Amino acid sequence: MISEEELDAYRLNGTQVRVVRDALEMNDVVGTVVAWDAESVVIRKANRRVVKLSRSYRYEPASQPRTNAAD
């Protein structure tokens, strides 16, 4: 689970994040962190839509190469 400090740093810096949900890259969500609570994170995608995702997914900077979900 991603920490409060990491989420806050992503939000304050406006870092684009990649949310790796499973092994398929086409299921990734890329956007900026808007808000979060104990169980979920709100991500704003490039088309301005927001999605609410579980904090149990892997969150990583979109500028870095994608890591495998099984790692």
Beta strands, then each sheet from edge to edge (+ up, - down):
strand 1: 16-20
strand 2: 29-36
strand 3: 40-45
strand 4: 50-54
strand 5: 58-61
sheet 1: 4+ 3- 2+ 1- 5+
end
